[in-house]
Each structure stands twice: as C-alpha cells, then as structure tokens.
Amino acid sequence: MRKLIIPIVVASLILVGGGLSLLFSPIARQGVHSAWHATMTWIGLSASSGDPTKVYWCPMDPQIKSTKENAICPICTMTLVELEGGIVDAPEHLTLTAQQIQQAGVVTAPVIQRALFREIDTTGRVDYDERQLTKITSWVPGKSRIDKLYVNYKGVKVKKGQSLAEIYSPTLIVAQREYLTALDILSDAAEGSLDAELLKSAHKKLTNLGLSDAQIDELARTKQPNDRLPILAASSGVVHRLNVQEGQYVSEGEVLMELVELSKLWVFADLFEEEIPLARLGLPVQITAGHLPGEVFHGQIRFIDHMVKPGTRTVPIRMDVENTDHKLKAGMFTRVVLRHNWPKTLSIPASAVLWSGQRAMAIVRGGKGTFRPHEVQIGRKWLYAEANQDSPTGTLGFGNDRVRYHELLAGVDPGADVVTSGAFLLNAESQFQSVLKKMLPPASEQVALEKVVGPDVAKKMRGVLEAYFRLSETLADDNLKDVPPRLLSLSETSSALIKIASEAKKDKLSEEAKLFHALVVSLSSSPPKDAVDARRRFGLISRELTMLLTRNGGRTLFGKELYQFECGMAKVGYERWLGSSPEKRNPYMGKKMLKCGKRLDVFEP
C-alpha cells in the first residue's frame, strides 16, 4: 500500500503543477504532457497496458495516441477514438472512421473538367470620347469681333443648330453684297455660262465664310446683308471648353469653344504585363461606380495600347461605355471587372492544394475511409468557376457565388475525390510524416539568403524590405502625411540595392531592381492626392517588390521572416502585401478594418 501511495502523490503534484503551467507556458505544457505519460507508466496505467492491436487517437490533437480504450487526451480532454489500420512504420495511407472524418471536418470535392475563367478587377478612369468632341472655329478671314455670346460658361448644354455666338466682320458684309449683285445681274444667265459660274463662285464664298444654305437663301429673299454672322452648334452636347469672351477679336481658324457629347464615354484601365493575354478587343467588361451602388454599366474593350508604361510596367486599355442617362462623369474613378473564359479544363479546388516550397500536394480520399497524399502538377492558378455553371440565364454572373481552382496537369486521376477542408489536419497527422518526407525537398536545398546573393547584397535587400514595412505601417496607422518621406526612403534603399548588386556582378538582380526603383521614383515624384491614391501606389509597389523577391529566392530564402497577406476589400488594383510578422495590419484599409484579410500559404506575385 505504501509503495502505491508515493507514485499517486507524485502524479497529484504533476497534475497541480501542470494545471498552473497550462495557463502560462506552452513549453511547460509540453513538458507536463511528457511527465504525465511517464508517471502513468510508472504507476502501471500507461497506454501500453491496453490492447496492442488497436490504436486510439485524438482528432483535435493527432499527435496524441494510445493503445488503451477510453483514454483521455491530456490537451483537449476528449476521449480518444479508434484509429483503423493501427500504427505502421511506413504507411501509404491514413484510415479514419466515419466519426473521425466528421470530427476532423473533412470535406471532399471531385477532380472534374470545369468551365473556368480568370477575372481581372482593377480601377478605371472615366474620360470623354474624343470622337464626340466638336471644335467651333471662326471661318471669317482676318480679324472679327465677338459681338454677342449666347453661351458664356462651361458645362451648359446646347442642341445642334442652336446659336452660340454672333461675330461682326467687314469681310462678311462685302461678300454678301457681291453675292446680291451677282444675283441681280446674273439671275437669268444660262446654265453653264460664265455668268452662272460667277454666281456659283459668290455662293461658294459665303459658304466658306460659314453661312449655311438656309442663311444664304434668306439673304437672297430679303436682299438685306447681315453684318453679324451667327455661329451655330454643329452637334448637341455640353460646352467642354470656352476660349472667348464677348467683345473679343478673333482670327480665322481660331477655336472659339469646344462641345462634347457625353452619352458615350471612354473608360481607361491599366493591366499588368502578364494580364495582357487575358484581354482582347471586343471583350465585355462590367463597370461600377461608388456613388451608384448596385448599378452596373456594360462596355467592351476597344483599344489595347502597344506600349508598356516604363514607370508602372502596365499597359493601358480603353473601353467604350454607353452613358445615356449621364450618370457617369468624366474624371470619375470606377471599378472595372473583365473576364477571360477558358474551355472546360481538368481542375482541382485551390483549397485542396498543400504547398511545400515549389511542390504541390493533394490528399485523395479512397474507399473505406482511406486518405493518401499525391504530388500534383499545377498549371494555370487562381481560376474561378461559378457555383452553378448550368444556370439557364446565360449571364456572366459577376458575383460572390464562385470557387477558386487550379488547372490540374498530372498527379490525380479524373473523378478522384480530393480533400478541400480538413487537409491541414490530416497533413499534421504523424502517420503521414514518413510519406510526406519523401516529397519534401531535402534540407540541403534550404539555403541562406547570404549564400545566394552574398552578405552585402542580402543586407541591402533587407534594407529595401525594412523601408517597405515602414511604408506599410504608415498606411495601416492612417498616417498619410508621412507617406511621401516613406516613399523617398524606399527610393533611396532601392537605389543602394542597385549599386551593390551591380558591384557584385548580379546583373539579373540589378536590372530587376532598376525596374522596381523606377516605379518607386515615379510614384514618389508627387504627394498622393488622397488615401485611395496612396494605397493604390502602395499596391503597385507591393506587387513589383513581390516579383523582385520571388525571382531572386524570396519564396524560400526568407522563410518565417516574411509573410504574405491578401485583402479582398481593398479594390485598388493589387490587394496583397508583405509583412515581417504573422500579425495582420492591413495597409489598404487602415484603422477602419485593420485586421481584415487573410494570410496566404504561398509566397507569390
């Protein structure tokens, strides 16, 4: 009896000490768990006292296993459940009961062909259609005077044929008298005779001075020359620019005013280089404006620029948009969404893919509750498919009812069920580790940054990152006044990176750093107009910096020192950012939604 009391007292002390440690220290918790199992073995209540042919595990903490029935998980206090198949040295699959699958929240989806699309969501700028612009000029030779101005401010609406102004010109009076004289003398001249040609010449002279046929007929009827010439609107529209005032003298060909018709507008947007293949002439787009929630304008791509902007590495495109109700205004910012559809493609849900460095893996569900990891080859990534592809409406369906997919090239057979939810829990299961280790890159491939680019270059690269992090924190704190100096600091550090990379003969890195530096310089040449403009510039920088790091080992060399996040609410063109810690501090939303966004599992542009 005395021999049993001592171990029980020791176990009690461990329980009390462990209870306190669970409150304060994760490391202590792990030590208590080990001590607990050691003590249970000492007093004869270890897991090995159960049936060695059966294994029980905890779905919440898969590393906890026992051969004892009804054992309790020391972490979450759940009763362990039986693990079918037991523990083997080199398993090829994991077998779970229906209860375990439900507790682990495992959900699967089939690998099938789907009609996928890639969507580009960017910012547009509204402008007038240059083809709808009409210039009103003076046709009278020499100097003329604006005697009357009926339209005397910008923005006034006019209709075709409406009088805009009256000008006085002696040349006009002389031309009218010449026409009346020719008309009186030569009205009975035979067609085709020299006299008839002189009459036609006088008529043509009046036409060249800007008189319409109706005005010339009125002159022939009244026989009274008009010393003032009415200037009529050649088309309907609004006064876009007014260049004259009443009493001002103008010369022949001088532009008096400009009219523009606003029932058709142009919308401009910028696409990144790799997005250009997704755009084509005639592709439909959907345009929304912040002041018109729920209202969608439809347009088509009518022009794709043949030059890349060197500062932003983007290509402008232009859309034609109907604006019959004049709800869109020139100079307004809009949201532009365009879609490129692919034919049916074998695909796998993006949530089913587990990444390990450059490799991708999916967990496939077999019969009788078995799960097995498969290495897969992925093609085009981040594609979408509508939740209901058989919709009879035939509409584009721009909305939230969509799921992201990757194109599947190899690794899983069509029709197989892949795990889309609970995959990380299965991946954490210790029985998979011997299988997964065969798929992971060897430790020798995990190279330090200094070994790839050299310690001096690595130091400058981290300097660029530090300047970028400071800019990100400034936006997260809504401190817009400090954005210009933060941009300047980023420009200086990127310039230093170019210099050291050039000296170290890192030509590829040097050229890519020059592109990044040019972008930062162009974006820091003037202060941001507002918060939206500042965050749009940050998005351009984030994307270019991510590409720079990815192309030069950033994906694997920075490891836990670098994190990537995404905010679907930003709507500034590029919605991802980099952080130095796993804590989310959203620079696109600021204090309004500081924790908005998600942390991505893959570091990529």
C-alpha positions as CSV (number, residue, x, y, z in Angstrom):
1,M,0.0,0.0,0.0
2,R,2.8,2.4,0.9
3,K,4.5,1.6,-2.4
4,L,1.4,2.8,-4.3
5,I,0.8,6.0,-2.3
6,I,4.2,7.6,-3.3
7,P,3.6,7.4,-7.1
8,I,0.0,8.7,-6.6
9,V,1.3,11.7,-4.6
10,V,3.8,12.4,-7.3
11,A,1.1,12.2,-10.0
12,S,-1.1,14.6,-8.0
13,L,1.8,17.1,-7.7
14,I,2.3,16.9,-11.5
15,L,-1.4,17.5,-12.1
16,V,-1.3,20.6,-9.9
17,G,1.9,21.9,-11.4
18,G,0.7,21.1,-14.8
19,G,-2.6,23.0,-14.3
20,L,-0.6,26.1,-13.5
21,S,1.8,25.7,-16.3
22,L,-1.1,25.3,-18.8
23,L,-2.1,28.8,-18.0
24,F,1.3,30.4,-18.6
25,S,3.7,28.5,-20.8
26,P,3.3,26.4,-24.0
27,I,6.7,24.9,-23.4
28,A,5.7,23.9,-19.9
29,R,2.5,22.4,-21.2
30,Q,4.6,20.1,-23.5
31,G,6.9,19.1,-20.6
32,V,3.9,18.3,-18.3
33,H,2.4,16.1,-21.0
34,S,5.6,14.1,-21.2
35,A,5.9,13.9,-17.4
36,W,2.2,12.8,-17.2
37,H,2.7,9.8,-19.6
38,A,6.0,8.9,-17.8
39,T,4.2,8.9,-14.5
40,M,1.3,6.8,-15.8
41,T,3.8,4.2,-17.0
42,W,5.5,4.2,-13.6
43,I,2.2,3.5,-11.7
44,G,1.1,0.9,-14.2
45,L,-1.6,2.9,-16.1
46,S,0.3,3.5,-19.3
47,A,-1.2,3.2,-22.8
48,S,0.9,0.0,-23.3
49,S,-1.3,-1.8,-20.8
50,G,-4.1,-1.8,-23.4
51,D,-4.7,-3.9,-26.4
52,P,-1.6,-3.5,-28.6
53,T,-3.6,-4.5,-31.8
54,K,-5.7,-1.3,-31.5
55,V,-4.6,2.3,-31.6
56,Y,-6.7,5.3,-30.4
57,W,-6.0,8.9,-31.3
58,C,-7.3,12.4,-30.7
59,P,-8.8,14.1,-33.8
60,M,-8.1,17.6,-32.3
61,D,-4.5,16.8,-31.4
62,P,-3.4,14.0,-33.8
63,Q,0.0,13.5,-32.2
64,I,-1.8,12.0,-29.1
65,K,-2.2,8.2,-29.4
66,S,-2.7,5.3,-27.0
67,T,-3.5,1.6,-27.1
68,K,-5.8,2.0,-24.1
69,E,-9.5,2.1,-24.8
70,N,-11.4,5.2,-23.5
71,A,-8.2,7.0,-22.8
72,I,-8.4,10.8,-22.4
73,C,-6.4,13.4,-24.4
74,P,-4.4,15.4,-21.9
75,I,-4.6,18.5,-24.1
76,C,-8.3,18.9,-25.0
77,T,-9.7,16.2,-22.6
78,M,-11.6,14.4,-25.5
79,T,-12.0,10.7,-25.4
80,L,-9.6,9.1,-27.9
81,V,-11.2,7.2,-30.8
82,E,-10.0,4.1,-32.5
83,L,-7.7,4.6,-35.5
84,E,-8.3,2.0,-38.1
85,G,-5.2,0.4,-39.5
86,G,-3.1,1.0,-36.5
87,I,0.4,2.5,-36.5
88,V,2.8,1.1,-39.1
89,D,6.4,2.1,-39.8
90,A,5.9,3.3,-43.4
91,P,2.2,3.9,-44.1
92,E,0.9,4.6,-47.6
93,H,-2.4,5.9,-46.4
94,L,-4.3,7.0,-43.3
95,T,-7.6,5.3,-42.4
96,L,-10.3,7.1,-40.4
97,T,-13.7,6.1,-39.2
98,A,-16.8,8.0,-40.2
99,Q,-16.9,9.6,-36.8
100,Q,-13.3,10.7,-37.1
101,I,-13.9,12.2,-40.5
102,Q,-16.9,14.1,-39.2
103,Q,-14.9,15.3,-36.1
104,A,-12.0,16.4,-38.3
105,G,-14.3,18.4,-40.6
106,V,-13.1,16.6,-43.7
107,V,-14.8,17.7,-46.9
108,T,-14.0,16.5,-50.4
109,A,-14.6,17.6,-54.0
110,P,-14.3,15.7,-57.3
111,V,-11.5,16.3,-59.8
112,I,-13.5,17.0,-63.0
113,Q,-13.5,19.3,-66.0
114,R,-14.9,22.7,-65.3
115,A,-15.6,25.8,-67.3
116,L,-13.1,28.1,-65.7
117,F,-12.4,31.8,-66.0
118,R,-9.8,34.3,-64.9
119,E,-11.1,37.7,-63.6
120,I,-9.3,41.0,-63.5
121,D,-10.6,43.5,-61.0
122,T,-9.0,46.9,-61.4
123,T,-9.6,50.7,-61.2
124,G,-10.9,52.6,-64.2
125,R,-10.8,56.3,-65.1
126,V,-13.7,57.9,-66.9
127,D,-13.0,60.4,-69.8
128,Y,-14.9,61.8,-72.7
129,D,-14.9,60.1,-76.1
130,E,-12.5,62.2,-78.3
131,R,-14.6,61.2,-81.3
132,Q,-17.6,63.1,-79.8
133,L,-15.6,66.3,-79.5
134,T,-16.6,69.2,-81.8
135,K,-14.5,72.4,-82.1
136,I,-16.3,75.6,-83.1
137,T,-14.0,77.9,-85.0
138,S,-14.1,81.2,-86.9
139,W,-14.2,80.9,-90.7
140,V,-14.0,84.6,-91.5
141,P,-10.6,85.8,-92.9
142,G,-8.8,88.5,-90.9
143,K,-10.0,89.8,-87.6
144,S,-13.6,89.5,-86.5
145,R,-15.3,90.7,-83.3
146,I,-17.5,88.6,-81.0
147,D,-20.5,90.9,-80.8
148,K,-22.8,88.6,-79.0
149,L,-22.0,85.4,-76.9
150,Y,-25.1,83.3,-76.2
151,V,-23.1,80.6,-74.4
152,N,-20.9,82.2,-71.7
153,Y,-19.9,79.5,-69.3
154,K,-18.6,75.9,-69.4
155,G,-20.9,73.0,-68.9
156,V,-24.0,74.5,-70.5
157,K,-26.0,72.1,-72.7
158,V,-26.6,73.0,-76.3
159,K,-28.5,71.4,-79.1
160,K,-27.5,71.0,-82.7
161,G,-28.3,74.2,-84.8
162,Q,-28.5,76.4,-81.7
163,S,-26.9,79.9,-81.9
164,L,-23.8,80.0,-79.9
165,A,-22.5,83.5,-80.8
166,E,-22.6,86.3,-83.4
167,I,-19.4,87.8,-84.9
168,Y,-19.0,91.1,-86.9
169,S,-16.7,91.2,-89.9
170,P,-16.4,93.7,-92.8
171,T,-15.3,90.9,-95.0
172,L,-18.7,89.2,-94.4
173,I,-20.6,92.3,-95.5
174,V,-18.6,92.7,-98.7
175,A,-19.1,89.0,-99.6
176,Q,-22.9,89.3,-99.1
177,R,-23.1,92.4,-101.3
178,E,-21.1,90.7,-104.0
179,Y,-23.5,87.8,-103.9
180,L,-26.6,90.1,-104.2
181,T,-25.0,92.0,-107.1
182,A,-24.2,88.8,-108.9
183,L,-27.7,87.5,-108.2
184,D,-29.4,90.6,-109.6
185,I,-27.3,90.8,-112.7
186,L,-26.8,87.1,-113.5
187,S,-30.1,85.5,-112.3
188,D,-31.2,85.0,-115.9
189,A,-27.9,83.6,-117.1
190,A,-28.0,80.2,-118.9
191,E,-26.8,77.2,-117.0
192,G,-23.1,76.5,-117.7
193,S,-22.3,80.0,-118.9
194,L,-19.6,82.2,-117.4
195,D,-22.1,84.4,-115.7
196,A,-23.7,81.4,-114.0
197,E,-20.3,80.2,-112.8
198,L,-19.6,83.7,-111.3
199,L,-22.8,83.3,-109.3
200,K,-21.8,79.9,-108.1
201,S,-18.5,81.3,-107.0
202,A,-20.1,84.1,-105.0
203,H,-22.4,81.5,-103.3
204,K,-19.4,79.3,-102.5
205,K,-17.6,82.3,-100.9
206,L,-20.4,82.8,-98.5
207,T,-20.4,79.0,-97.7
208,N,-16.7,79.2,-96.9
209,L,-17.3,82.1,-94.6
210,G,-19.6,79.8,-92.5
211,L,-23.1,80.7,-93.8
212,S,-25.5,77.8,-94.2
213,D,-27.7,77.2,-97.3
214,A,-30.7,78.4,-95.3
215,Q,-28.9,81.6,-94.3
216,I,-27.9,82.3,-98.0
217,D,-31.5,81.6,-99.1
218,E,-32.7,84.1,-96.5
219,L,-30.2,86.6,-97.8
220,A,-31.5,86.1,-101.4
221,R,-35.1,86.6,-100.2
222,T,-34.6,89.7,-98.1
223,K,-31.9,91.4,-100.1
224,Q,-30.6,92.7,-96.8
225,P,-26.9,91.9,-95.9
226,N,-26.4,90.9,-92.3
227,D,-23.2,92.4,-90.7
228,R,-23.3,89.8,-88.0
229,L,-22.7,86.1,-88.7
230,P,-24.5,83.6,-86.3
231,I,-22.3,80.8,-85.1
232,L,-24.4,77.6,-84.9
233,A,-23.7,74.4,-82.9
234,A,-22.6,71.7,-85.3
235,S,-23.8,69.0,-82.8
236,S,-25.5,68.6,-79.5
237,G,-23.5,68.3,-76.3
238,V,-22.1,70.4,-73.4
239,V,-19.6,73.2,-73.6
240,H,-16.3,71.5,-72.7
241,R,-14.0,74.5,-73.2
242,L,-14.8,78.2,-73.7
243,N,-12.0,80.2,-75.2
244,V,-13.5,83.7,-75.9
245,Q,-15.5,86.5,-74.3
246,E,-17.9,89.0,-75.7
247,G,-16.2,91.9,-77.5
248,Q,-13.0,89.8,-78.1
249,Y,-11.4,89.9,-81.6
250,V,-10.6,86.5,-83.1
251,S,-8.7,85.4,-86.2
252,E,-9.6,82.9,-88.9
253,G,-9.3,79.3,-87.7
254,E,-9.2,80.3,-84.0
255,V,-11.2,77.9,-81.7
256,L,-14.0,79.7,-80.0
257,M,-15.3,76.8,-77.9
258,E,-15.4,73.0,-77.8
259,L,-18.6,70.9,-77.5
260,V,-18.6,67.3,-76.3
261,E,-21.4,64.7,-76.4
262,L,-21.4,62.7,-73.1
263,S,-23.9,59.9,-74.0
264,K,-20.9,57.8,-74.9
265,L,-17.7,57.8,-72.8
266,W,-14.3,56.2,-72.6
267,V,-13.1,54.3,-69.5
268,F,-9.3,53.7,-69.2
269,A,-7.7,51.0,-67.0
270,D,-4.1,49.6,-66.6
271,L,-3.3,45.9,-66.8
272,F,0.0,44.3,-65.7
273,E,2.1,42.6,-68.4
274,E,1.1,39.1,-67.6
275,E,-2.6,40.1,-67.7
276,I,-2.5,41.3,-71.3
277,P,-3.1,37.8,-72.8
278,L,-6.4,37.8,-70.9
279,A,-7.6,41.0,-72.7
280,R,-8.8,41.1,-76.3
281,L,-10.7,43.6,-78.4
282,G,-14.4,43.2,-78.0
283,L,-14.2,41.5,-74.6
284,P,-17.1,42.6,-72.4
285,V,-16.4,44.4,-69.2
286,Q,-18.6,45.5,-66.2
287,I,-18.1,48.9,-64.7
288,T,-19.4,50.1,-61.3
289,A,-19.2,53.5,-59.6
290,G,-19.0,54.1,-55.9
291,H,-21.8,56.7,-55.9
292,L,-24.2,54.2,-57.7
293,P,-24.3,51.1,-55.5
294,G,-25.7,48.1,-57.3
295,E,-25.8,49.7,-60.7
296,V,-23.7,48.1,-63.5
297,F,-22.6,49.7,-66.7
298,H,-21.6,47.4,-69.6
299,G,-18.8,48.1,-72.1
300,Q,-16.3,46.5,-74.4
301,I,-12.5,46.7,-74.8
302,R,-11.9,48.8,-78.0
303,F,-8.2,49.6,-77.7
304,I,-5.1,48.0,-76.2
305,D,-2.1,50.2,-76.1
306,H,1.0,49.0,-77.9
307,M,3.4,50.4,-75.3
308,V,4.2,49.4,-71.7
309,K,4.4,52.3,-69.2
310,P,8.1,52.1,-68.0
311,G,7.3,53.5,-64.6
312,T,4.4,51.1,-63.6
313,R,5.1,48.2,-66.0
314,T,1.4,48.4,-67.1
315,V,-0.4,48.5,-70.4
316,P,-3.4,50.9,-70.8
317,I,-6.7,49.6,-72.2
318,R,-9.8,51.6,-73.3
319,M,-13.4,50.6,-73.0
320,D,-16.4,52.2,-74.7
321,V,-19.4,52.7,-72.4
322,E,-22.9,53.9,-73.1
323,N,-23.9,56.8,-70.8
324,T,-27.4,57.8,-72.0
325,D,-28.5,58.9,-68.5
326,H,-25.3,60.9,-67.9
327,K,-24.7,59.2,-64.6
328,L,-21.0,58.7,-65.2
329,K,-18.9,61.8,-65.1
330,A,-15.6,62.5,-66.8
331,G,-12.7,62.3,-64.4
332,M,-14.5,59.8,-62.1
333,F,-12.9,56.6,-60.7
334,T,-14.7,53.4,-61.3
335,R,-14.2,49.7,-60.7
336,V,-13.6,47.6,-63.8
337,V,-14.1,43.9,-63.9
338,L,-13.2,41.9,-67.1
339,R,-13.3,38.1,-67.5
340,H,-11.4,35.7,-69.8
341,N,-13.1,32.4,-70.2
342,W,-11.3,29.1,-70.9
343,P,-12.9,25.9,-72.3
344,K,-13.6,23.1,-69.9
345,T,-10.4,22.2,-68.1
346,L,-9.4,19.4,-65.6
347,S,-9.2,21.3,-62.3
348,I,-8.7,20.9,-58.6
349,P,-10.0,23.3,-55.9
350,A,-7.4,25.7,-54.7
351,S,-8.2,24.8,-51.1
352,A,-7.2,21.2,-51.8
353,V,-3.6,22.0,-52.7
354,L,-1.0,21.9,-50.0
355,W,2.3,23.7,-50.8
356,S,5.8,22.7,-49.8
357,G,8.3,25.0,-51.3
358,Q,7.9,24.6,-55.1
359,R,6.0,21.4,-54.8
360,A,2.2,20.9,-54.5
361,M,0.3,18.0,-52.9
362,A,-3.3,16.9,-52.6
363,I,-4.9,14.4,-50.3
364,V,-7.1,11.9,-52.1
365,R,-9.9,10.0,-50.4
366,G,-10.1,6.3,-51.2
367,G,-12.5,3.6,-50.2
368,K,-13.3,2.6,-46.6
369,G,-12.1,5.9,-45.1
370,T,-8.6,5.9,-46.5
371,F,-6.7,9.0,-47.4
372,R,-3.4,9.2,-49.3
373,P,-1.2,12.1,-50.3
374,H,-0.4,12.7,-54.0
375,E,2.1,15.1,-55.5
376,V,0.3,17.1,-58.3
377,Q,1.4,19.3,-61.1
378,I,-0.4,22.6,-61.3
379,G,-0.9,24.7,-64.5
380,R,-2.7,28.0,-64.5
381,K,-3.6,29.1,-61.0
382,W,-6.3,31.1,-59.2
383,L,-9.0,30.5,-61.8
384,Y,-12.7,30.7,-60.9
385,A,-15.8,28.7,-61.7
386,E,-19.4,29.7,-61.0
387,A,-21.1,27.7,-58.3
388,N,-24.0,27.0,-60.7
389,Q,-22.4,26.5,-64.2
390,D,-25.7,25.2,-65.6
391,S,-27.6,28.5,-65.0
392,P,-30.2,28.9,-67.8
393,T,-29.8,32.7,-67.8
394,G,-26.6,32.7,-69.7
395,T,-25.4,35.8,-67.8
396,L,-21.8,36.4,-66.9
397,G,-22.8,36.1,-63.2
398,F,-20.3,38.6,-61.7
399,G,-20.9,37.9,-58.0
400,N,-19.7,36.1,-55.0
401,D,-21.0,32.6,-55.9
402,R,-17.6,31.3,-57.1
403,V,-14.9,29.0,-56.1
404,R,-11.2,29.2,-56.9
405,Y,-9.5,26.4,-58.8
406,H,-6.1,25.4,-60.2
407,E,-5.6,23.7,-63.5
408,L,-4.5,20.1,-62.9
409,L,-1.8,18.8,-65.3
410,A,-0.9,15.5,-63.5
411,G,-0.9,13.6,-60.2
412,V,-4.6,12.8,-59.6
413,D,-6.9,10.8,-61.9
414,P,-10.1,12.5,-63.1
415,G,-13.1,11.6,-60.9
416,A,-11.0,11.3,-57.7
417,D,-12.2,13.0,-54.5
418,V,-9.7,15.4,-53.0
419,V,-9.8,16.9,-49.5
420,T,-10.8,20.6,-49.6
421,S,-11.4,21.1,-45.9
422,G,-9.5,19.5,-43.1
423,A,-6.5,18.8,-45.3
424,F,-4.1,20.6,-42.9
425,L,-5.3,18.5,-40.0
426,L,-4.7,15.3,-42.0
427,N,-1.3,16.6,-43.1
428,A,-0.4,17.2,-39.4
429,E,-1.2,13.5,-38.6
430,S,2.0,11.8,-37.6
431,Q,1.3,8.7,-39.7
432,F,1.7,10.8,-42.8
433,Q,5.1,12.2,-41.9
434,S,7.2,9.3,-43.3
435,V,5.2,9.6,-46.6
436,L,5.4,13.4,-46.8
437,K,9.2,13.5,-46.1
438,K,9.7,11.7,-49.3
439,M,8.0,14.5,-51.1
440,L,9.7,17.4,-49.4
441,P,12.9,19.0,-50.7
442,P,16.0,17.9,-48.7
443,A,17.3,20.2,-46.0
444,S,20.3,21.0,-48.2
445,E,18.1,23.0,-50.5
446,Q,17.1,25.4,-47.8
447,V,19.9,27.9,-48.5
448,A,20.5,31.1,-46.6
449,L,20.0,34.3,-48.4
450,E,23.6,35.3,-47.9
451,K,24.8,32.2,-49.7
452,V,22.7,33.1,-52.8
453,V,23.3,36.8,-53.3
454,G,26.1,37.4,-50.9
455,P,26.1,39.1,-47.4
456,D,26.4,42.7,-48.8
457,V,23.5,42.3,-51.3
458,A,21.4,40.5,-48.7
459,K,21.8,43.4,-46.3
460,K,20.6,45.9,-48.9
461,M,17.7,43.7,-49.9
462,R,16.6,43.6,-46.3
463,G,17.0,47.3,-46.2
464,V,14.5,47.7,-49.0
465,L,12.2,45.4,-47.1
466,E,12.5,47.4,-43.9
467,A,11.7,50.6,-45.8
468,Y,8.7,48.9,-47.4
469,F,7.5,47.7,-43.9
470,R,7.7,51.3,-42.6
471,L,5.5,52.5,-45.5
472,S,3.0,49.7,-44.8
473,E,2.8,50.6,-41.1
474,T,2.3,54.3,-42.0
475,L,-0.7,53.4,-44.1
476,A,-2.0,50.9,-41.5
477,D,-1.9,53.8,-39.0
478,D,-3.7,56.1,-41.5
479,N,-0.7,58.5,-41.2
480,L,-0.9,59.9,-44.7
481,K,1.3,62.9,-44.1
482,D,4.3,60.5,-43.6
483,V,3.7,58.7,-46.9
484,P,5.9,61.0,-49.1
485,P,9.0,60.6,-46.8
486,R,8.4,56.8,-46.6
487,L,8.3,56.7,-50.4
488,L,11.5,58.7,-50.6
489,S,13.2,56.3,-48.1
490,L,12.2,53.3,-50.2
491,S,13.6,55.0,-53.3
492,E,16.9,55.6,-51.5
493,T,17.2,52.0,-50.3
494,S,16.3,50.6,-53.7
495,S,19.0,52.8,-55.3
496,A,21.5,51.4,-52.8
497,L,20.5,47.9,-53.8
498,I,21.1,48.6,-57.5
499,K,24.6,49.9,-56.7
500,I,25.6,46.9,-54.6
501,A,24.1,44.4,-57.0
502,S,25.9,46.0,-59.9
503,E,29.2,45.9,-58.0
504,A,28.6,42.2,-57.1
505,K,28.0,41.4,-60.7
506,K,24.4,40.4,-60.0
507,D,23.2,41.6,-63.4
508,K,19.8,40.0,-63.3
509,L,19.0,41.3,-59.8
510,S,20.5,44.7,-60.8
511,E,18.2,45.1,-63.8
512,E,15.1,44.0,-61.9
513,A,16.0,46.3,-59.0
514,K,16.2,49.2,-61.5
515,L,12.7,48.5,-62.7
516,F,11.5,48.5,-59.1
517,H,13.4,51.7,-58.3
518,A,12.0,53.4,-61.4
519,L,8.5,52.6,-60.2
520,V,9.1,53.9,-56.8
521,V,10.7,57.1,-58.2
522,S,7.6,57.7,-60.4
523,L,5.2,57.1,-57.6
524,S,7.2,59.4,-55.2
525,S,7.5,62.3,-57.7
526,S,4.4,63.9,-56.3
527,P,2.4,63.6,-53.0
528,P,-0.7,61.3,-53.1
529,K,-3.9,63.1,-53.8
530,D,-5.8,61.2,-51.1
531,A,-5.8,57.9,-49.1
532,V,-7.1,55.9,-52.1
533,D,-4.3,57.2,-54.3
534,A,-1.7,56.5,-51.6
535,R,-2.9,52.9,-51.2
536,R,-3.1,52.4,-55.0
537,R,0.6,53.4,-55.2
538,F,1.4,51.0,-52.3
539,G,-0.3,48.2,-54.2
540,L,1.8,48.8,-57.3
541,I,5.0,48.8,-55.1
542,S,3.8,45.6,-53.2
543,R,3.3,43.7,-56.5
544,E,6.7,44.7,-58.0
545,L,8.6,44.0,-54.8
546,T,6.9,40.6,-54.5
547,M,8.0,39.8,-58.1
548,L,11.5,41.0,-57.3
549,L,11.8,38.8,-54.3
550,T,10.2,35.8,-55.9
551,R,12.6,35.9,-58.9
552,N,15.6,36.2,-56.6
553,G,14.9,33.5,-54.0
554,G,12.4,35.3,-51.7
555,R,10.0,32.4,-51.7
556,T,12.2,30.1,-49.8
557,L,15.1,32.2,-48.5
558,F,13.2,34.5,-46.2
559,G,11.2,31.7,-44.6
560,K,9.4,32.8,-41.4
561,E,10.8,36.3,-41.6
562,L,8.4,37.2,-44.4
563,Y,4.6,36.7,-44.7
564,Q,2.1,37.5,-47.4
565,F,-1.4,38.6,-46.9
566,E,-4.4,39.4,-49.1
567,C,-7.4,41.8,-48.6
568,G,-10.4,41.2,-50.8
569,M,-11.9,44.5,-49.7
570,A,-9.2,46.9,-50.9
571,K,-10.2,47.3,-54.6
572,V,-7.1,49.3,-55.5
573,G,-5.9,47.1,-58.3
574,Y,-3.5,44.8,-56.3
575,E,-4.7,43.7,-52.9
576,R,-1.7,41.7,-51.4
577,W,1.0,42.9,-49.1
578,L,4.1,41.6,-47.3
579,G,4.7,41.6,-43.5
580,S,7.5,40.9,-41.2
581,S,5.3,39.1,-38.7
582,P,2.2,36.8,-38.9
583,E,0.1,39.6,-37.3
584,K,-2.3,41.2,-39.8
585,R,-2.1,45.0,-40.1
586,N,-3.9,45.9,-43.2
587,P,-2.3,48.9,-45.0
588,Y,-5.2,49.1,-47.6
589,M,-8.0,49.6,-45.0
590,G,-6.1,51.2,-42.2
591,K,-7.7,51.5,-38.7
592,K,-11.2,51.1,-40.2
593,M,-10.5,47.4,-40.9
594,L,-7.0,46.8,-39.5
595,K,-7.4,43.0,-39.1
596,C,-9.2,42.5,-42.4
597,G,-7.6,40.0,-44.8
598,K,-6.1,36.5,-44.8
599,R,-2.6,35.1,-44.6
600,L,-1.6,33.3,-47.8
601,D,0.1,29.9,-47.7
602,V,2.2,30.5,-50.8
603,F,4.5,33.5,-51.3
604,E,4.0,34.6,-54.9
605,P,3.1,37.6,-57.0
